[in-house]
Amino acid sequence: MNKQDIISILNDFPYSRGEYWVITGSAMALYGIREKTHDIDMGCTSKMADILESDGYPYSLTESGNRKFKIGENIEVFENWIKDTIDIVDNIPVISIKGLVLMKKELGRDKDKKDIALIKEYLGTKIELVDNVLKPEDFVRLRVATGFADIPVEHVRKALQNGLINVSVLKDGELIGMGRLVGDGAMYWYLQEIIVLPQYQGLGIGTMIVDHLVDYAIKNSSTGKFTTIGGVSAKGKEGFYQKLGFTVIQNGIQKMIEI
């Protein structure tokens, strides 16, 4: 079934949209990540699960002890299966894209890994990286939204002017992330404020930012032999940088690249 099939079925679904959310392959179809899905999978609240049980729908128990219902030929409902948050797509509650990735990682099957690749490919077509348009007010907003300390706007304005490059990540025109490079612009480069809004973390966007800034450093390096890119990793994020080829050192991270 395609997106319109899912919408049509759910328009006739006799339960409150405040008590369920679409997940897995059917969520991908609603987002437009894939064209079709075999059935409709949902998560639901315990309140809705009680109603389904009282309405006589058969169920089994999952490994976590929650109920799994079968409704007709096309719908399966999983009690309390949710990751991250719920978005609204065409007036239908749908698990967020981040939650969708987390679910697919939890399932861990080969087809789920392929689905994760499809999701990241889809995001890549929706995301734009734009250099040197970051506004001080947005810089502060992203920092605060991700748990970093507030900074005076005039302080930020001067920092952006004195940096080498900043990049803004836009999804459908909305600013969802940023990153900066500071340094001497020839031999030494430092990553700063690699930030992605929480609802978009874990989707490969941070990697896009770092790769973009590293490419800039390589293209603009004046050494002719190698360049060094360093930075300070937020606590617990060292593994992210290690996957990108950085070495964790005593006071941060570092990557040496031959030119």
C-alpha positions in Angstrom: 0.0 0.0 0.0 1.1 3.6 -0.7 0.8 6.8 1.3 -2.7 7.5 0.1 -3.8 3.9 1.0 -2.5 4.4 4.5 -4.2 7.8 4.9 -7.5 6.3 3.6 -7.4 3.4 6.0 -6.5 5.6 9.0 -9.3 8.0 8.1 -11.7 5.2 8.8 -9.8 3.9 11.9 -12.2 4.3 14.8 -9.7 5.1 17.5 -8.4 8.4 18.8 -5.3 9.8 17.1 -4.1 11.0 20.4 -3.6 7.4 21.5 -1.6 5.9 18.6 1.3 6.8 16.3 2.4 5.2 13.0 5.9 3.5 13.1 8.4 1.5 11.0 7.8 1.0 7.2 4.4 2.7 7.2 6.0 5.8 8.8 8.6 5.7 6.0 5.8 5.7 3.4 4.0 8.6 5.1 7.2 10.7 5.1 7.8 9.8 1.4 11.0 7.9 2.1 9.7 4.9 0.3 6.8 4.4 -2.0 5.0 1.4 -0.5 4.7 -0.7 2.6 3.1 -4.1 3.2 1.1 -3.2 6.2 0.5 -0.5 8.9 2.4 -0.7 12.1 1.5 1.4 15.1 2.5 2.1 18.6 -0.3 2.9 21.1 -0.8 3.9 24.7 -1.8 1.4 27.4 -5.2 3.2 27.4 -5.8 2.3 23.8 -4.4 -1.2 24.3 -7.1 -1.7 27.1 -9.7 -0.6 24.6 -8.5 -2.9 21.9 -8.5 -5.8 24.3 -12.0 -5.0 25.5 -13.1 -4.8 21.9 -12.0 -8.4 21.4 -8.9 -8.0 19.2 -6.4 -10.9 19.7 -3.0 -10.1 21.1 0.3 -11.7 22.1 2.9 -10.4 24.4 6.3 -9.0 23.3 9.6 -9.7 25.0 9.1 -6.6 27.1 5.6 -7.8 28.2 3.6 -5.3 26.2 0.6 -6.3 24.1 0.8 -6.7 20.3 -2.6 -6.6 18.5 -3.6 -7.8 15.1 -6.4 -5.7 13.5 -7.7 -7.1 10.3 -5.3 -8.0 7.5 -3.3 -4.8 7.5 -2.7 -3.3 11.0 -0.5 -4.4 13.9 -0.5 -2.3 17.1 2.3 -2.4 19.6 1.6 -1.2 23.1 4.0 1.6 24.3 6.5 1.1 21.5 7.9 4.6 21.0 11.3 6.2 20.5 12.0 10.0 20.6 8.9 12.1 19.8 5.8 12.1 17.6 5.3 14.4 14.5 2.2 15.1 12.5 2.2 14.2 8.8 -1.0 14.9 6.9 -2.9 15.0 10.2 -1.6 11.6 11.2 0.6 11.0 14.3 3.9 9.5 13.1 7.1 8.6 15.0 9.8 11.2 14.4 12.5 10.4 11.8 15.0 10.2 14.6 12.7 7.8 16.5 12.3 5.8 13.2 16.1 5.4 13.0 16.3 4.3 16.6 13.5 1.7 16.1 15.3 0.4 13.0 18.6 0.2 14.9 16.8 -1.7 17.7 15.4 -4.3 15.3 18.8 -4.6 13.6 17.8 -6.8 10.7 19.5 -6.5 7.3 16.3 -4.9 5.9 16.3 -2.4 8.8 19.9 -1.4 8.0 18.9 -0.9 4.4 16.0 1.3 5.6 18.4 3.4 7.7 20.4 4.0 4.6 17.3 5.1 2.8 16.4 7.4 5.6 19.8 9.1 5.5 19.6 9.3 1.7 16.2 11.0 2.1 17.6 13.5 4.6 20.5 14.3 2.4 18.0 15.5 -0.3 16.2 17.7 2.2 19.3 19.3 3.9 21.3 22.2 2.6 24.7 23.4 4.0 25.2 27.1 3.6 28.4 28.9 4.4 28.8 32.2 6.3 25.1 33.1 6.8 24.8 32.2 10.5 23.2 35.0 12.5 24.5 35.7 16.1 21.0 35.3 17.5 20.6 31.8 15.8 24.0 30.9 17.1 22.9 31.6 20.7 19.6 29.8 20.2 21.2 26.6 18.9 23.7 26.6 21.8 21.0 27.0 24.4 18.7 24.4 22.8 21.5 21.8 23.1 22.5 22.6 26.7 25.4 24.9 26.2 25.8 28.1 28.1 24.2 31.3 26.9 26.5 33.9 25.4 26.0 37.7 24.8 25.0 38.3 21.2 27.7 41.0 20.6 30.3 38.5 21.8 29.0 36.0 19.3 28.9 38.6 16.5 32.6 39.3 16.9 33.4 35.6 17.2 31.7 34.9 13.9 33.5 37.8 12.2 36.9 36.6 13.4 36.3 32.9 12.5 37.5 31.4 9.2 34.2 29.9 8.1 30.8 28.9 9.6 28.2 26.6 8.2 24.5 26.5 8.7 22.5 23.3 8.2 19.0 24.0 6.8 16.2 21.5 6.5 13.3 22.9 4.4 14.7 26.4 5.2 14.8 25.7 9.0 18.1 26.1 10.8 18.8 22.7 12.6 22.5 22.8 13.0 25.8 24.6 12.7 29.6 24.4 12.8 32.6 26.7 12.7 36.3 26.6 11.9 38.8 28.9 13.6 42.6 29.0 13.4 45.4 30.4 11.3 43.9 29.4 8.0 47.1 27.8 6.8 48.5 25.1 9.1 46.1 24.8 12.1 42.3 24.6 12.1 40.0 24.0 15.0 36.4 22.8 15.0 34.0 24.7 17.1 30.3 24.5 17.9 29.5 21.4 16.0 25.8 21.5 17.0 22.7 19.7 15.8 19.2 20.2 17.4 18.3 17.2 19.6 15.5 16.0 17.4 17.9 15.7 14.4 20.8 14.1 16.2 21.8 10.5 15.3 20.9 11.0 11.6 24.3 11.7 10.2 24.0 15.5 10.1 26.9 16.0 12.5 29.1 14.0 10.2 28.0 16.2 7.2 29.0 19.3 9.1 32.5 17.9 10.1 33.2 16.6 6.6 32.2 19.9 5.1 34.6 21.8 7.4 37.4 19.3 7.0 37.1 19.6 3.2 37.3 23.4 3.5 40.5 23.1 5.6 42.1 20.7 3.1 41.3 22.9 0.1 42.6 26.0 1.8 45.6 24.7 3.6 48.9 26.4 2.6 51.4 23.9 4.0 51.7 21.7 0.8 52.4 18.7 3.0 50.0 18.2 5.8 47.4 20.1 7.9 46.2 19.6 11.4 42.6 19.9 12.5 41.8 19.9 16.2 39.0 20.7 18.5 37.3 20.1 21.8 34.8 17.3 22.1 31.8 17.6 24.4 32.0 15.0 27.1 30.7 11.6 25.8 31.0 12.6 22.2 34.6 11.4 21.7 33.4 8.3 19.9 31.7 10.4 17.2 35.0 12.1 16.3 36.9 8.8 16.4 34.6 7.3 13.8 35.6 10.3 11.6 39.3 9.6 11.9 40.2 11.9 14.8 42.4 10.9 17.7 41.4 11.7 21.2 44.2 13.6 22.9 44.6 14.9 26.5 42.9 18.3 25.8 40.6 17.5 22.9 40.6 15.8 19.5 43.1 16.0 16.6 43.4 14.8 13.0 46.5 15.2 10.8 45.8 15.0 7.0 48.4 14.8 4.3 47.8 17.2 1.4 
